[in-house]
Amino acid sequence: MARRRRDRERELERRLQEHELLRQRGYTFRAGDGGGVVVERWDSFVGIWSHVDGHFEWTPGGHQEPTDRTRSVVDAVRHTLVIIAKA
């Protein structure tokens, strides 16, 4: 189970890193020390994506609990592009 979670998070990290628009806006993505995909902008923490029970959960910086949930890698990338990186 943990292996599948890590594999899905790596896939999300790779897909997010592929987006030129996100790079141009200063976003970077890396594996978190305790799992998940850490999202930073201009070296400041934005939030973290975690794969939990077959879904991706988004926890923004300053929050203790996830605020959004998606069903797939594609949906998590779309959510990042449309909602998180809307500026």
C-alpha atoms as one frame of an Amber mdcrd trajectory, in Angstrom:
protein
   0.000   0.000   0.000   2.759   2.466   0.921   4.582   1.600  -2.290   1.509
   2.383  -4.384   1.122   5.705  -2.545   4.747   6.643  -3.237   4.422   5.604
  -6.893   1.304   7.750  -7.360   2.937  10.720  -5.628   6.040  10.374  -7.824
   3.818  10.309 -10.893   2.078  13.505  -9.747   5.409  15.171  -9.008   6.708
  14.287 -12.474   3.549  15.530 -14.196   3.587  18.824 -12.312   7.270  19.366
 -13.132   6.483  18.938 -16.845   4.282  22.063 -16.966   6.165  25.035 -18.401
   3.500  27.462 -17.191   4.014  26.375 -13.582   7.796  26.737 -13.919   7.385
  30.212 -15.417   5.228  31.197 -12.443   7.952  30.083 -10.032   6.459  26.792
  -8.849   8.652  23.847  -7.920   7.704  20.365  -6.798   9.600  17.817  -4.742
   9.018  14.721  -2.661   8.254  15.538   0.957  10.404  14.075   3.716   7.394
  12.187   5.106   5.741  11.564   1.748   3.555  13.682  -0.453   4.468  16.234
  -3.103   5.602  19.558  -1.675   4.601  22.599  -3.719   6.693  25.750  -3.397
   6.662  29.066  -5.188   9.784  31.211  -5.244  11.149  29.000  -2.415   8.093
  29.581  -0.179   5.895  26.690   0.935   2.489  26.681  -0.784   1.132  23.296
   0.293   1.359  19.550  -0.145  -0.416  16.915  -2.191  -0.799  13.523  -0.496
  -2.151  10.274  -1.897  -4.609   8.846   0.637  -7.066   5.977   0.151  -6.939
   6.206  -3.639  -7.382  10.000  -3.787  -5.088  13.004  -3.831  -5.630  15.456
  -0.990  -4.421  19.072  -1.049  -3.363  20.700   2.212  -2.419  24.364   1.765
   0.248  26.013   3.888  -1.123  27.097   7.245  -3.773  24.354   7.319  -3.731
  21.194   9.408  -6.308  19.340   7.298  -6.801  18.910   3.548  -9.100  21.405
   1.875  -9.503  19.688  -1.501  -9.593  16.152  -2.852  -9.212  14.796  -6.377
  -9.628  11.313  -7.819  -6.640  11.108 -10.144  -3.238  12.494 -11.087  -4.840
  14.301 -14.019  -7.392  15.932 -11.711  -4.681  16.956  -9.229  -2.640  18.565
 -12.024  -5.739  20.351 -13.308  -6.577  21.563  -9.792  -3.016  22.860  -9.401
  -3.172  24.735 -12.702  -6.668  26.173 -12.301  -7.075  26.759  -8.563  -3.685
  26.793  -6.834  -1.633  28.571  -9.530  -4.361  30.931 -10.731  -2.279  34.039
 -10.044
